[in-house]
Amino acid sequence: MIKMLVVDDEAGVCEVIKKTFTYIGFSVFSATSAKKARIIIEKENPQIIFLDILMPDIDGIDFLRQIKKEHPETIVIMVTAKHDDETRQASLSAGADEFITKPFSHNYLRDVVVQKIGDVLNEKGRMKTPSLLLVDDEDEFRKTIRDFISNRYECVIEEAAEGLAAIQAVARIKPDIIFLDIKMPG
């Protein structure tokens, strides 16, 4: 299970992010100060941290530097109401993996996290590009699914329009995910 920490002095922001990612299966912790966050980081070792820049007890960018020094593999995503390029550049220069401005949507947060996890895993060579097999005798359905997935995720997509072709594709590519129609020719 992926562990995530949300560090923001606004409890409402923590709750929104926590609900977004708990819903999809992450273990999410929250802290309204850097002091509380340090305890959680040491105890839980989260893989992803959402970090506010304007914190009451420490500047978020300074805290980012500390986190990256002690836990360089941790994905840190800065979340702030400050929209200026100077703050963005300072965050990225200090080691932030991404910079998100408030307000944000749930879908945007999920997309950013999925992309960053994929980037880190691919950089470290721990994950190959996922492969999908779409098995359906309706061309239009396969096209709809292919377009939806390929516009959002980096993956290899194979298709089969009938059962025998699907069996051969499974043997050949060993897909990570199969979308399979129940009623098919062959």
Residue pairs with C-beta under 8 A, 6 or more apart in sequence:
1 25
1 26
1 27
2 25
2 26
2 27
2 47
2 48
2 117
3 26
3 27
3 28
3 29
3 44
3 45
3 46
3 47
3 48
4 21
4 26
4 27
4 28
4 29
4 46
4 47
4 48
4 49
4 50
4 113
5 28
5 29
5 30
5 31
5 37
5 40
5 41
5 44
5 46
5 48
5 49
5 50
6 13
6 14
6 17
6 18
6 28
6 29
6 30
6 31
6 49
6 50
7 14
7 30
7 31
7 32
7 33
7 34
7 37
7 49
7 50
7 51
7 52
7 55
7 60
7 63
8 14
8 17
8 30
8 32
8 50
8 51
8 52
8 55
8 79
9 32
9 33
9 52
9 54
9 55
9 56
10 32
10 52
11 30
11 32
13 52
13 79
13 102
14 30
14 31
14 32
15 30
16 106
17 28
17 30
17 50
17 79
17 109
18 28
18 30
20 106
20 109
20 110
21 28
21 109
21 110
21 113
22 28
24 110
26 48
27 44
29 40
29 44
29 46
31 37
31 39
31 40
33 55
33 56
33 57
34 55
34 57
34 58
34 63
35 57
37 49
37 63
40 46
41 49
41 67
41 70
41 71
45 71
46 74
47 73
47 74
47 75
47 117
48 74
48 75
48 76
48 77
48 113
48 116
48 117
49 67
49 74
49 75
49 76
49 77
50 77
50 79
51 60
51 63
51 64
51 67
51 76
51 77
51 78
51 79
51 96
52 60
52 78
52 79
52 80
53 59
53 60
53 61
53 78
53 79
53 80
53 82
53 87
53 91
54 60
54 80
54 81
54 82
55 63
60 78
60 80
60 91
61 78
61 90
61 91
61 94
64 76
64 78
64 91
64 94
64 95
64 96
65 94
65 95
67 74
67 76
68 74
68 76
68 94
68 95
72 95
73 120
75 97
75 98
75 113
75 116
75 117
75 120
76 95
76 96
76 97
77 96
77 97
77 98
77 99
77 100
77 112
77 113
77 116
78 91
78 96
78 98
78 99
78 100
79 100
79 101
79 102
79 104
80 87
80 91
80 99
80 100
80 101
80 102
81 101
81 102
82 101
83 101
87 99
88 99
91 99
92 99
97 116
97 119
97 120
98 112
98 116
100 108
100 109
100 112
111 152
114 153
118 127
118 153
118 154
121 127
122 129
129 154
129 155
129 156
130 153
130 155
130 156
130 176
130 177
131 155
131 156
131 157
131 158
131 173
131 174
131 175
131 176
131 177
132 149
132 155
132 156
132 157
132 158
132 175
132 176
132 177
132 178
132 179
133 157
133 158
133 159
133 160
133 166
133 169
133 170
133 173
133 175
133 177
133 178
133 179
134 142
134 145
134 146
134 157
134 158
134 159
134 160
134 179
135 159
135 160
135 163
135 166
135 169
135 178
135 179
135 180
135 181
135 184
136 142
136 145
136 161
136 179
136 180
136 181
136 184
137 161
137 162
137 181
137 184
137 185
138 181
139 161
141 181
142 159
142 161
145 179
146 157
146 159
149 155
149 157
150 157
156 173
158 169
158 173
158 175
160 166
160 168
160 169
161 185
162 184
162 185
162 186
163 184
163 185
163 186
164 186
165 186
166 178
166 180
166 184
169 175
170 178
